[in-house]
C-alpha cells in the first residue's frame, strides 16, 4: 500500500458558471495516517480543493488528483461511488435528517450502501455513537441536542464505514470552548483508532496546531506555505505570520481586489 493518501499535482480549476480562476496549479501531498490542515482566508480555495478530492467536479486536463491510489480524473461514475465509500465527510453544517432519531441518522449510510441485517446495523450505529460519547442519545431527535452534540452525531455518521480518509469542513466553527476541545480530541483519537487519514479545513489556528501533523496555507488559490505547526509558527514570511497570529495589519487584505472605490461612487452618483 502506498504511504500517500492524497496526492494533488498542478491542480487548476475554474467554476463553469464563473470566469474566475479559483485554483492556480496547487500541489498537496497528504501522507497516509496523518492529520493535515488546509488553512487560509475565506475564498482562498480550500473548500473547492476538498470538492475536487471527493469528485464533485471534473478534474481539468493537465491536473491530477489521486485519492487512496485512485486517479479521480480516470474514474467513471461507478468507480467514483466506490471510492466515496472509503471516504467520510463532516460538513460544517451537521446536515442531519431532522425527522429521524439520532440512531437512524447514523444508520442511514449503512442502510443505503450495505446488505447488513437490521440488528447488525443498529449495533454498528450504537458503536459509532458510543465512540463520540452519544450512545445514550440514540432515540433522541437532532433538535433535542446542542450544536456541538449534533456535530458529534454527524461525525459518528461519517465514520459509519470506517473510512480510510476523513474530510472535515470547519469542524470547530461556532462551537463553545468545551465542545471545540471535545471535537478536536475526537478527530485525533478517531484518526489513530481507525488508522485513517484526516484532512481538515479550518481557521482555528490554536486548536488545529495541537492535533495536526502538517499544514498547508492557501491564499488566492495558491499554496503559499506548508510545514509542521512548529515550522509555520517560526516562519518569517509576512503572510504566514499575519495569518498565524491573526494580525489586522499585514499583506493579507480585508477587501477583495476591485476597481477604484471613489470612482465607483462617482459612477453610482452619475445621472
Secondary structure as UniProt FT lines:
FT   STRAND          4..14
FT   TURN            16..17
FT   STRAND          21..31
FT   TURN            32..33
FT   STRAND          35..40
FT   TURN            42..43
FT   HELIX           46..53
FT   TURN            54..55
FT   TURN            61..62
FT   STRAND          64..67
FT   TURN            68..69
FT   STRAND          70..71
FT   HELIX           72..74
FT   HELIX           77..84
FT   TURN            85..86
FT   STRAND          87..90
FT   TURN            98..99
FT   HELIX           102..113
FT   HELIX           118..131
FT   TURN            132..133
FT   HELIX           135..137
FT   TURN            138..139
FT   HELIX           142..144
FT   HELIX           147..158
FT   TURN            159..161
FT   STRAND          165..169
FT   TURN            171..174
FT   HELIX           177..194
FT   STRAND          197..201
FT   HELIX           205..211
FT   STRAND          214..219
FT   TURN            220..221
FT   STRAND          222..227
FT   HELIX           229..233
FT   HELIX           238..245
FT   HELIX           261..269
//
